[in-house]
Amino acid sequence: MPIYEYICPKCHIRFEQLRSLSSAEEDADCPKCNAPSGRAISKFVSRSKSDFGMLDHMPSSGGGKSCSGCSSTNCSTCG
Ligand SMILES: [Zn+2]
C-alpha cells in the first residue's frame, strides 16, 4: 500500500499513513489528538517515495500508463 501524508489541522504535525488507493482521500486520524486530518499536498515527498517503491513492484508489461502526478493508472489526472 502507498504511504500518504496528512497534516493535522490542530497540531499542524505532519504524519504518514499507509492507505489503500481508495481510502487515500479520506481523512486520517492525527496520532496525537485524533483530529481528522486531510491529505498533505507535498508532491515531492510522496512522489519520490512512491516512485521509488512502485517502480520495483510495477510490472512494466501491460501498457499501463501513469500520469506524471501520481503513481497509479487511474487517478483523476491520468485521463
Ligand atoms: Zn493533532
PDB file of the backbone (N, CA, C, O) and the ligand in Angstrom, with CONECT records:
HET     ZN  A 101       1
ATOM      1  N   MET A   1       0.845  -1.201   0.000  1.00  0.00           N
ATOM      2  CA  MET A   1       0.000   0.000   0.000  1.00  0.00           C
ATOM      3  C   MET A   1       0.881   1.251   0.000  1.00  0.00           C
ATOM      4  O   MET A   1       1.938   1.274   0.629  1.00  0.00           O
ATOM      5  N   PRO A   2       0.448   2.261  -0.691  1.00  0.00           N
ATOM      6  CA  PRO A   2       1.229   3.502  -0.714  1.00  0.00           C
ATOM      7  C   PRO A   2       1.103   4.275   0.595  1.00  0.00           C
ATOM      8  O   PRO A   2       0.134   4.127   1.339  1.00  0.00           O
ATOM      9  N   ILE A   3       2.090   5.084   0.843  1.00  0.00           N
ATOM     10  CA  ILE A   3       2.082   5.927   2.037  1.00  0.00           C
ATOM     11  C   ILE A   3       1.630   7.330   1.649  1.00  0.00           C
ATOM     12  O   ILE A   3       2.124   7.910   0.682  1.00  0.00           O
ATOM     13  N   TYR A   4       0.691   7.860   2.413  1.00  0.00           N
ATOM     14  CA  TYR A   4       0.226   9.206   2.170  1.00  0.00           C
ATOM     15  C   TYR A   4       0.542  10.078   3.371  1.00  0.00           C
ATOM     16  O   TYR A   4       0.634   9.596   4.501  1.00  0.00           O
ATOM     17  N   GLU A   5       0.706  11.352   3.115  1.00  0.00           N
ATOM     18  CA  GLU A   5       0.998  12.296   4.187  1.00  0.00           C
ATOM     19  C   GLU A   5      -0.250  13.087   4.529  1.00  0.00           C
ATOM     20  O   GLU A   5      -1.023  13.487   3.658  1.00  0.00           O
ATOM     21  N   TYR A   6      -0.419  13.297   5.804  1.00  0.00           N
ATOM     22  CA  TYR A   6      -1.550  14.082   6.287  1.00  0.00           C
ATOM     23  C   TYR A   6      -1.042  15.153   7.234  1.00  0.00           C
ATOM     24  O   TYR A   6       0.012  15.009   7.855  1.00  0.00           O
ATOM     25  N   ILE A   7      -1.802  16.219   7.333  1.00  0.00           N
ATOM     26  CA  ILE A   7      -1.438  17.285   8.263  1.00  0.00           C
ATOM     27  C   ILE A   7      -2.608  17.522   9.204  1.00  0.00           C
ATOM     28  O   ILE A   7      -3.740  17.736   8.770  1.00  0.00           O
ATOM     29  N   CYS A   8      -2.319  17.479  10.494  1.00  0.00           N
ATOM     30  CA  CYS A   8      -3.368  17.721  11.479  1.00  0.00           C
ATOM     31  C   CYS A   8      -3.681  19.212  11.507  1.00  0.00           C
ATOM     32  O   CYS A   8      -2.773  20.035  11.618  1.00  0.00           O
ATOM     33  N   PRO A   9      -4.966  19.565  11.407  1.00  0.00           N
ATOM     34  CA  PRO A   9      -5.334  20.980  11.432  1.00  0.00           C
ATOM     35  C   PRO A   9      -5.190  21.590  12.820  1.00  0.00           C
ATOM     36  O   PRO A   9      -5.145  22.812  12.964  1.00  0.00           O
ATOM     37  N   LYS A  10      -5.120  20.760  13.816  1.00  0.00           N
ATOM     38  CA  LYS A  10      -4.997  21.287  15.180  1.00  0.00           C
ATOM     39  C   LYS A  10      -3.536  21.439  15.602  1.00  0.00           C
ATOM     40  O   LYS A  10      -3.114  22.530  15.985  1.00  0.00           O
ATOM     41  N   CYS A  11      -2.774  20.370  15.537  1.00  0.00           N
ATOM     42  CA  CYS A  11      -1.370  20.471  15.985  1.00  0.00           C
ATOM     43  C   CYS A  11      -0.415  20.773  14.841  1.00  0.00           C
ATOM     44  O   CYS A  11       0.769  21.026  15.060  1.00  0.00           O
ATOM     45  N   HIS A  12      -0.931  20.747  13.632  1.00  0.00           N
ATOM     46  CA  HIS A  12      -0.094  21.068  12.466  1.00  0.00           C
ATOM     47  C   HIS A  12       1.096  20.136  12.345  1.00  0.00           C
ATOM     48  O   HIS A  12       2.137  20.510  11.806  1.00  0.00           O
ATOM     49  N   ILE A  13       0.940  18.945  12.837  1.00  0.00           N
ATOM     50  CA  ILE A  13       2.017  17.989  12.620  1.00  0.00           C
ATOM     51  C   ILE A  13       1.717  17.208  11.349  1.00  0.00           C
ATOM     52  O   ILE A  13       0.567  17.038  10.944  1.00  0.00           O
ATOM     53  N   ARG A  14       2.754  16.760  10.764  1.00  0.00           N
ATOM     54  CA  ARG A  14       2.654  16.006   9.523  1.00  0.00           C
ATOM     55  C   ARG A  14       2.909  14.539   9.856  1.00  0.00           C
ATOM     56  O   ARG A  14       3.898  14.207  10.511  1.00  0.00           O
ATOM     57  N   PHE A  15       2.041  13.691   9.416  1.00  0.00           N
ATOM     58  CA  PHE A  15       2.271  12.287   9.694  1.00  0.00           C
ATOM     59  C   PHE A  15       1.916  11.455   8.470  1.00  0.00           C
ATOM     60  O   PHE A  15       1.221  11.910   7.561  1.00  0.00           O
ATOM     61  N   GLU A  16       2.410  10.234   8.475  1.00  0.00           N
ATOM     62  CA  GLU A  16       2.199   9.380   7.321  1.00  0.00           C
ATOM     63  C   GLU A  16       1.281   8.224   7.684  1.00  0.00           C
ATOM     64  O   GLU A  16       1.299   7.721   8.807  1.00  0.00           O
ATOM     65  N   GLN A  17       0.489   7.821   6.722  1.00  0.00           N
ATOM     66  CA  GLN A  17      -0.403   6.689   6.933  1.00  0.00           C
ATOM     67  C   GLN A  17      -0.348   5.782   5.713  1.00  0.00           C
ATOM     68  O   GLN A  17      -0.313   6.238   4.569  1.00  0.00           O
ATOM     69  N   LEU A  18      -0.341   4.514   5.988  1.00  0.00           N
ATOM     70  CA  LEU A  18      -0.486   3.561   4.896  1.00  0.00           C
ATOM     71  C   LEU A  18      -1.957   3.477   4.540  1.00  0.00           C
ATOM     72  O   LEU A  18      -2.795   3.135   5.374  1.00  0.00           O
ATOM     73  N   ARG A  19      -2.252   3.787   3.315  1.00  0.00           N
ATOM     74  CA  ARG A  19      -3.647   3.802   2.902  1.00  0.00           C
ATOM     75  C   ARG A  19      -3.794   3.080   1.579  1.00  0.00           C
ATOM     76  O   ARG A  19      -2.897   3.099   0.736  1.00  0.00           O
ATOM     77  N   SER A  20      -4.925   2.454   1.415  1.00  0.00           N
ATOM     78  CA  SER A  20      -5.204   1.936   0.090  1.00  0.00           C
ATOM     79  C   SER A  20      -5.576   3.112  -0.806  1.00  0.00           C
ATOM     80  O   SER A  20      -5.955   4.178  -0.320  1.00  0.00           O
ATOM     81  N   LEU A  21      -5.468   2.916  -2.080  1.00  0.00           N
ATOM     82  CA  LEU A  21      -5.759   4.000  -3.005  1.00  0.00           C
ATOM     83  C   LEU A  21      -7.172   4.515  -2.824  1.00  0.00           C
ATOM     84  O   LEU A  21      -7.419   5.714  -2.943  1.00  0.00           O
ATOM     85  N   SER A  22      -8.087   3.627  -2.542  1.00  0.00           N
ATOM     86  CA  SER A  22      -9.489   4.031  -2.482  1.00  0.00           C
ATOM     87  C   SER A  22      -9.784   4.883  -1.261  1.00  0.00           C
ATOM     88  O   SER A  22     -10.723   5.679  -1.273  1.00  0.00           O
ATOM     89  N   SER A  23      -8.991   4.725  -0.202  1.00  0.00           N
ATOM     90  CA  SER A  23      -9.277   5.500   1.004  1.00  0.00           C
ATOM     91  C   SER A  23      -8.272   6.623   1.204  1.00  0.00           C
ATOM     92  O   SER A  23      -8.252   7.257   2.259  1.00  0.00           O
ATOM     93  N   ALA A  24      -7.452   6.870   0.219  1.00  0.00           N
ATOM     94  CA  ALA A  24      -6.403   7.885   0.363  1.00  0.00           C
ATOM     95  C   ALA A  24      -6.979   9.278   0.562  1.00  0.00           C
ATOM     96  O   ALA A  24      -6.376  10.120   1.228  1.00  0.00           O
ATOM     97  N   GLU A  25      -8.143   9.514  -0.016  1.00  0.00           N
ATOM     98  CA  GLU A  25      -8.712  10.850   0.069  1.00  0.00           C
ATOM     99  C   GLU A  25      -9.476  11.057   1.371  1.00  0.00           C
ATOM    100  O   GLU A  25      -9.876  12.175   1.694  1.00  0.00           O
ATOM    101  N   GLU A  26      -9.672  10.003   2.095  1.00  0.00           N
ATOM    102  CA  GLU A  26     -10.398  10.155   3.353  1.00  0.00           C
ATOM    103  C   GLU A  26      -9.486  10.718   4.423  1.00  0.00           C
ATOM    104  O   GLU A  26      -8.263  10.604   4.344  1.00  0.00           O
ATOM    105  N   ASP A  27     -10.099  11.328   5.424  1.00  0.00           N
ATOM    106  CA  ASP A  27      -9.310  11.894   6.499  1.00  0.00           C
ATOM    107  C   ASP A  27      -8.643  10.795   7.311  1.00  0.00           C
ATOM    108  O   ASP A  27      -9.181   9.701   7.481  1.00  0.00           O
ATOM    109  N   ALA A  28      -7.457  11.120   7.804  1.00  0.00           N
ATOM    110  CA  ALA A  28      -6.758  10.204   8.696  1.00  0.00           C
ATOM    111  C   ALA A  28      -6.746  10.819  10.091  1.00  0.00           C
ATOM    112  O   ALA A  28      -6.738  12.040  10.245  1.00  0.00           O
ATOM    113  N   ASP A  29      -6.744   9.969  11.089  1.00  0.00           N
ATOM    114  CA  ASP A  29      -6.755  10.485  12.450  1.00  0.00           C
ATOM    115  C   ASP A  29      -5.350  10.890  12.874  1.00  0.00           C
ATOM    116  O   ASP A  29      -4.385  10.152  12.676  1.00  0.00           O
ATOM    117  N   CYS A  30      -5.258  12.078  13.460  1.00  0.00           N
ATOM    118  CA  CYS A  30      -3.976  12.547  13.968  1.00  0.00           C
ATOM    119  C   CYS A  30      -3.509  11.622  15.097  1.00  0.00           C
ATOM    120  O   CYS A  30      -4.294  11.280  15.981  1.00  0.00           O
ATOM    121  N   PRO A  31      -2.250  11.221  15.071  1.00  0.00           N
ATOM    122  CA  PRO A  31      -1.746  10.318  16.116  1.00  0.00           C
ATOM    123  C   PRO A  31      -1.654  10.978  17.482  1.00  0.00           C
ATOM    124  O   PRO A  31      -1.561  10.290  18.499  1.00  0.00           O
ATOM    125  N   LYS A  32      -1.677  12.300  17.516  1.00  0.00           N
ATOM    126  CA  LYS A  32      -1.573  12.993  18.794  1.00  0.00           C
ATOM    127  C   LYS A  32      -2.933  13.337  19.382  1.00  0.00           C
ATOM    128  O   LYS A  32      -3.195  13.065  20.554  1.00  0.00           O
ATOM    129  N   CYS A  33      -3.792  13.932  18.575  1.00  0.00           N
ATOM    130  CA  CYS A  33      -5.058  14.431  19.124  1.00  0.00           C
ATOM    131  C   CYS A  33      -6.273  13.764  18.487  1.00  0.00           C
ATOM    132  O   CYS A  33      -7.409  14.070  18.847  1.00  0.00           O
ATOM    133  N   ASN A  34      -6.043  12.861  17.551  1.00  0.00           N
ATOM    134  CA  ASN A  34      -7.131  12.133  16.902  1.00  0.00           C
ATOM    135  C   ASN A  34      -8.050  12.998  16.063  1.00  0.00           C
ATOM    136  O   ASN A  34      -9.140  12.567  15.688  1.00  0.00           O
ATOM    137  N   ALA A  35      -7.627  14.197  15.771  1.00  0.00           N
ATOM    138  CA  ALA A  35      -8.449  15.034  14.902  1.00  0.00           C
ATOM    139  C   ALA A  35      -8.361  14.512  13.475  1.00  0.00           C
ATOM    140  O   ALA A  35      -7.293  14.099  13.024  1.00  0.00           O
ATOM    141  N   PRO A  36      -9.470  14.532  12.774  1.00  0.00           N
ATOM    142  CA  PRO A  36      -9.429  14.133  11.363  1.00  0.00           C
ATOM    143  C   PRO A  36      -8.549  15.085  10.563  1.00  0.00           C
ATOM    144  O   PRO A  36      -8.736  16.302  10.597  1.00  0.00           O
ATOM    145  N   SER A  37      -7.608  14.525   9.857  1.00  0.00           N
ATOM    146  CA  SER A  37      -6.623  15.345   9.164  1.00  0.00           C
ATOM    147  C   SER A  37      -6.674  15.064   7.674  1.00  0.00           C
ATOM    148  O   SER A  37      -6.821  13.921   7.241  1.00  0.00           O
ATOM    149  N   GLY A  38      -6.551  16.122   6.909  1.00  0.00           N
ATOM    150  CA  GLY A  38      -6.611  15.984   5.463  1.00  0.00           C
ATOM    151  C   GLY A  38      -5.256  15.660   4.872  1.00  0.00           C
ATOM    152  O   GLY A  38      -4.226  15.720   5.543  1.00  0.00           O
ATOM    153  N   ARG A  39      -5.286  15.319   3.620  1.00  0.00           N
ATOM    154  CA  ARG A  39      -4.064  14.999   2.908  1.00  0.00           C
ATOM    155  C   ARG A  39      -3.130  16.193   2.866  1.00  0.00           C
ATOM    156  O   ARG A  39      -3.560  17.331   2.681  1.00  0.00           O
ATOM    157  N   ALA A  40      -1.871  15.921   3.038  1.00  0.00           N
ATOM    158  CA  ALA A  40      -0.867  16.957   2.850  1.00  0.00           C
ATOM    159  C   ALA A  40      -0.545  17.030   1.368  1.00  0.00           C
ATOM    160  O   ALA A  40      -0.393  16.015   0.688  1.00  0.00           O
ATOM    161  N   ILE A  41      -0.448  18.251   0.897  1.00  0.00           N
ATOM    162  CA  ILE A  41      -0.104  18.409  -0.516  1.00  0.00           C
ATOM    163  C   ILE A  41       1.397  18.579  -0.621  1.00  0.00           C
ATOM    164  O   ILE A  41       1.918  19.692  -0.539  1.00  0.00           O
ATOM    165  N   SER A  42       2.071  17.489  -0.798  1.00  0.00           N
ATOM    166  CA  SER A  42       3.528  17.545  -0.881  1.00  0.00           C
ATOM    167  C   SER A  42       3.967  16.565  -1.948  1.00  0.00           C
ATOM    168  O   SER A  42       4.309  15.415  -1.671  1.00  0.00           O
ATOM    169  N   LYS A  43       3.948  17.041  -3.143  1.00  0.00           N
ATOM    170  CA  LYS A  43       4.276  16.170  -4.259  1.00  0.00           C
ATOM    171  C   LYS A  43       5.674  15.594  -4.120  1.00  0.00           C
ATOM    172  O   LYS A  43       5.943  14.461  -4.516  1.00  0.00           O
ATOM    173  N   PHE A  44       6.559  16.403  -3.546  1.00  0.00           N
ATOM    174  CA  PHE A  44       7.961  15.983  -3.536  1.00  0.00           C
ATOM    175  C   PHE A  44       8.156  14.717  -2.713  1.00  0.00           C
ATOM    176  O   PHE A  44       8.746  13.738  -3.169  1.00  0.00           O
ATOM    177  N   VAL A  45       7.644  14.766  -1.493  1.00  0.00           N
ATOM    178  CA  VAL A  45       7.887  13.634  -0.612  1.00  0.00           C
ATOM    179  C   VAL A  45       7.169  12.391  -1.108  1.00  0.00           C
ATOM    180  O   VAL A  45       7.776  11.329  -1.253  1.00  0.00           O
ATOM    181  N   SER A  46       5.861  12.529  -1.372  1.00  0.00           N
ATOM    182  CA  SER A  46       5.116  11.339  -1.737  1.00  0.00           C
ATOM    183  C   SER A  46       5.558  10.821  -3.108  1.00  0.00           C
ATOM    184  O   SER A  46       5.546   9.619  -3.373  1.00  0.00           O
ATOM    185  N   ARG A  47       5.946  11.757  -3.962  1.00  0.00           N
ATOM    186  CA  ARG A  47       6.342  11.332  -5.293  1.00  0.00           C
ATOM    187  C   ARG A  47       7.629  10.534  -5.258  1.00  0.00           C
ATOM    188  O   ARG A  47       7.712   9.447  -5.830  1.00  0.00           O
ATOM    189  N   SER A  48       8.629  11.073  -4.587  1.00  0.00           N
ATOM    190  CA  SER A  48       9.904  10.373  -4.582  1.00  0.00           C
ATOM    191  C   SER A  48       9.759   9.024  -3.889  1.00  0.00           C
ATOM    192  O   SER A  48      10.380   8.039  -4.288  1.00  0.00           O
ATOM    193  N   LYS A  49       8.944   8.992  -2.864  1.00  0.00           N
ATOM    194  CA  LYS A  49       8.761   7.737  -2.146  1.00  0.00           C
ATOM    195  C   LYS A  49       8.013   6.716  -3.002  1.00  0.00           C
ATOM    196  O   LYS A  49       8.442   5.571  -3.145  1.00  0.00           O
ATOM    197  N   SER A  50       6.899   7.149  -3.563  1.00  0.00           N
ATOM    198  CA  SER A  50       6.099   6.180  -4.292  1.00  0.00           C
ATOM    199  C   SER A  50       6.798   5.769  -5.583  1.00  0.00           C
ATOM    200  O   SER A  50       6.720   4.614  -6.002  1.00  0.00           O
ATOM    201  N   ASP A  51       7.474   6.716  -6.204  1.00  0.00           N
ATOM    202  CA  ASP A  51       8.211   6.336  -7.403  1.00  0.00           C
ATOM    203  C   ASP A  51       9.231   5.260  -7.074  1.00  0.00           C
ATOM    204  O   ASP A  51       9.407   4.286  -7.806  1.00  0.00           O
ATOM    205  N   PHE A  52       9.883   5.468  -5.965  1.00  0.00           N
ATOM    206  CA  PHE A  52      10.909   4.530  -5.548  1.00  0.00           C
ATOM    207  C   PHE A  52      10.324   3.143  -5.324  1.00  0.00           C
ATOM    208  O   PHE A  52      10.854   2.149  -5.820  1.00  0.00           O
ATOM    209  N   GLY A  53       9.236   3.084  -4.578  1.00  0.00           N
ATOM    210  CA  GLY A  53       8.675   1.799  -4.238  1.00  0.00           C
ATOM    211  C   GLY A  53       7.916   1.169  -5.388  1.00  0.00           C
ATOM    212  O   GLY A  53       7.951  -0.046  -5.583  1.00  0.00           O
ATOM    213  N   MET A  54       7.225   2.012  -6.150  1.00  0.00           N
ATOM    214  CA  MET A  54       6.354   1.470  -7.173  1.00  0.00           C
ATOM    215  C   MET A  54       7.130   0.903  -8.349  1.00  0.00           C
ATOM    216  O   MET A  54       6.741  -0.110  -8.930  1.00  0.00           O
ATOM    217  N   LEU A  55       8.217   1.555  -8.693  1.00  0.00           N
ATOM    218  CA  LEU A  55       8.924   1.130  -9.883  1.00  0.00           C
ATOM    219  C   LEU A  55       9.412  -0.303  -9.754  1.00  0.00           C
ATOM    220  O   LEU A  55       9.474  -1.046 -10.733  1.00  0.00           O
ATOM    221  N   ASP A  56       9.751  -0.670  -8.553  1.00  0.00           N
ATOM    222  CA  ASP A  56      10.220  -2.026  -8.355  1.00  0.00           C
ATOM    223  C   ASP A  56       9.098  -3.040  -8.501  1.00  0.00           C
ATOM    224  O   ASP A  56       9.296  -4.148  -8.999  1.00  0.00           O
ATOM    225  N   HIS A  57       7.930  -2.639  -8.062  1.00  0.00           N
ATOM    226  CA  HIS A  57       6.840  -3.606  -7.981  1.00  0.00           C
ATOM    227  C   HIS A  57       5.937  -3.590  -9.200  1.00  0.00           C
ATOM    228  O   HIS A  57       5.241  -4.566  -9.483  1.00  0.00           O
ATOM    229  N   MET A  58       5.952  -2.476  -9.921  1.00  0.00           N
ATOM    230  CA  MET A  58       5.063  -2.376 -11.059  1.00  0.00           C
ATOM    231  C   MET A  58       5.581  -3.215 -12.215  1.00  0.00           C
ATOM    232  O   MET A  58       6.721  -3.045 -12.645  1.00  0.00           O
ATOM    233  N   PRO A  59       4.768  -4.103 -12.710  1.00  0.00           N
ATOM    234  CA  PRO A  59       5.173  -4.814 -13.914  1.00  0.00           C
ATOM    235  C   PRO A  59       5.217  -3.848 -15.078  1.00  0.00           C
ATOM    236  O   PRO A  59       4.298  -3.046 -15.246  1.00  0.00           O
ATOM    237  N   SER A  60       6.255  -3.905 -15.878  1.00  0.00           N
ATOM    238  CA  SER A  60       6.370  -2.939 -16.962  1.00  0.00           C
ATOM    239  C   SER A  60       5.553  -3.374 -18.164  1.00  0.00           C
ATOM    240  O   SER A  60       5.340  -2.592 -19.091  1.00  0.00           O
ATOM    241  N   SER A  61       5.100  -4.598 -18.154  1.00  0.00           N
ATOM    242  CA  SER A  61       4.275  -5.052 -19.255  1.00  0.00           C
ATOM    243  C   SER A  61       2.816  -4.681 -19.000  1.00  0.00           C
ATOM    244  O   SER A  61       2.448  -4.341 -17.875  1.00  0.00           O
ATOM    245  N   GLY A  62       2.010  -4.744 -20.011  1.00  0.00           N
ATOM    246  CA  GLY A  62       0.593  -4.462 -19.829  1.00  0.00           C
ATOM    247  C   GLY A  62       0.194  -3.105 -20.359  1.00  0.00           C
ATOM    248  O   GLY A  62      -0.993  -2.835 -20.541  1.00  0.00           O
ATOM    249  N   GLY A  63       1.169  -2.246 -20.611  1.00  0.00           N
ATOM    250  CA  GLY A  63       0.857  -0.975 -21.235  1.00  0.00           C
ATOM    251  C   GLY A  63       0.141   0.011 -20.345  1.00  0.00           C
ATOM    252  O   GLY A  63      -0.451   0.969 -20.843  1.00  0.00           O
ATOM    253  N   GLY A  64       0.177  -0.199 -19.025  1.00  0.00           N
ATOM    254  CA  GLY A  64      -0.447   0.766 -18.146  1.00  0.00           C
ATOM    255  C   GLY A  64       0.367   2.041 -18.103  1.00  0.00           C
ATOM    256  O   GLY A  64       1.570   2.019 -17.844  1.00  0.00           O
ATOM    257  N   LYS A  65      -0.296   3.142 -18.356  1.00  0.00           N
ATOM    258  CA  LYS A  65       0.422   4.406 -18.319  1.00  0.00           C
ATOM    259  C   LYS A  65      -0.023   5.194 -17.093  1.00  0.00           C
ATOM    260  O   LYS A  65      -1.216   5.298 -16.806  1.00  0.00           O
ATOM    261  N   SER A  66       0.929   5.734 -16.391  1.00  0.00           N
ATOM    262  CA  SER A  66       0.577   6.594 -15.270  1.00  0.00           C
ATOM    263  C   SER A  66       0.902   8.030 -15.631  1.00  0.00           C
ATOM    264  O   SER A  66       1.840   8.303 -16.380  1.00  0.00           O
ATOM    265  N   CYS A  67       0.123   8.929 -15.093  1.00  0.00           N
ATOM    266  CA  CYS A  67       0.400  10.329 -15.355  1.00  0.00           C
ATOM    267  C   CYS A  67       1.560  10.780 -14.491  1.00  0.00           C
ATOM    268  O   CYS A  67       1.994  10.052 -13.599  1.00  0.00           O
ATOM    269  N   SER A  68       2.061  11.973 -14.749  1.00  0.00           N
ATOM    270  CA  SER A  68       3.236  12.431 -14.025  1.00  0.00           C
ATOM    271  C   SER A  68       2.895  12.825 -12.601  1.00  0.00           C
ATOM    272  O   SER A  68       3.789  12.982 -11.769  1.00  0.00           O
ATOM    273  N   GLY A  69       1.616  12.986 -12.314  1.00  0.00           N
ATOM    274  CA  GLY A  69       1.256  13.463 -10.993  1.00  0.00           C
ATOM    275  C   GLY A  69       0.976  12.362  -9.998  1.00  0.00           C
ATOM    276  O   GLY A  69       0.763  12.643  -8.819  1.00  0.00           O
ATOM    277  N   CYS A  70       0.971  11.148 -10.427  1.00  0.00           N
ATOM    278  CA  CYS A  70       0.667  10.089  -9.484  1.00  0.00           C
ATOM    279  C   CYS A  70       1.364   8.817  -9.928  1.00  0.00           C
ATOM    280  O   CYS A  70       1.990   8.774 -10.987  1.00  0.00           O
ATOM    281  N   SER A  71       1.253   7.808  -9.126  1.00  0.00           N
ATOM    282  CA  SER A  71       1.897   6.552  -9.479  1.00  0.00           C
ATOM    283  C   SER A  71       0.866   5.486  -9.821  1.00  0.00           C
ATOM    284  O   SER A  71       1.221   4.330 -10.047  1.00  0.00           O
ATOM    285  N   SER A  72      -0.383   5.858  -9.860  1.00  0.00           N
ATOM    286  CA  SER A  72      -1.394   4.893 -10.263  1.00  0.00           C
ATOM    287  C   SER A  72      -1.765   5.148 -11.722  1.00  0.00           C
ATOM    288  O   SER A  72      -1.257   6.075 -12.352  1.00  0.00           O
ATOM    289  N   THR A  73      -2.638   4.331 -12.236  1.00  0.00           N
ATOM    290  CA  THR A  73      -3.004   4.495 -13.633  1.00  0.00           C
ATOM    291  C   THR A  73      -4.423   5.011 -13.798  1.00  0.00           C
ATOM    292  O   THR A  73      -4.924   5.114 -14.917  1.00  0.00           O
ATOM    293  N   ASN A  74      -5.066   5.333 -12.698  1.00  0.00           N
ATOM    294  CA  ASN A  74      -6.444   5.763 -12.851  1.00  0.00           C
ATOM    295  C   ASN A  74      -6.837   6.855 -11.869  1.00  0.00           C
ATOM    296  O   ASN A  74      -7.949   6.850 -11.340  1.00  0.00           O
ATOM    297  N   CYS A  75      -5.939   7.778 -11.628  1.00  0.00           N
ATOM    298  CA  CYS A  75      -6.309   8.927 -10.798  1.00  0.00           C
ATOM    299  C   CYS A  75      -7.061   9.926 -11.655  1.00  0.00           C
ATOM    300  O   CYS A  75      -7.224   9.721 -12.858  1.00  0.00           O
ATOM    301  N   SER A  76      -7.516  10.999 -11.043  1.00  0.00           N
ATOM    302  CA  SER A  76      -8.330  11.944 -11.783  1.00  0.00           C
ATOM    303  C   SER A  76      -7.530  12.667 -12.858  1.00  0.00           C
ATOM    304  O   SER A  76      -8.107  13.181 -13.816  1.00  0.00           O
ATOM    305  N   THR A  77      -6.229  12.713 -12.714  1.00  0.00           N
ATOM    306  CA  THR A  77      -5.430  13.408 -13.709  1.00  0.00           C
ATOM    307  C   THR A  77      -4.824  12.473 -14.726  1.00  0.00           C
ATOM    308  O   THR A  77      -4.138  12.917 -15.647  1.00  0.00           O
ATOM    309  N   CYS A  78      -5.062  11.195 -14.578  1.00  0.00           N
ATOM    310  CA  CYS A  78      -4.480  10.241 -15.520  1.00  0.00           C
ATOM    311  C   CYS A  78      -5.203  10.291 -16.860  1.00  0.00           C
ATOM    312  O   CYS A  78      -4.668   9.865 -17.883  1.00  0.00           O
ATOM    313  N   GLY A  79      -6.375  10.793 -16.841  1.00  0.00           N
ATOM    314  CA  GLY A  79      -7.041  10.909 -18.111  1.00  0.00           C
ATOM    315  C   GLY A  79      -8.249  10.031 -18.206  1.00  0.00           C
ATOM    316  O   GLY A  79      -8.925  10.020 -19.234  1.00  0.00           O
TER     317      GLY A  79
HETATM  318 ZN    ZN A 101      -3.453  16.652  16.015  1.00  0.00          ZN2+
END
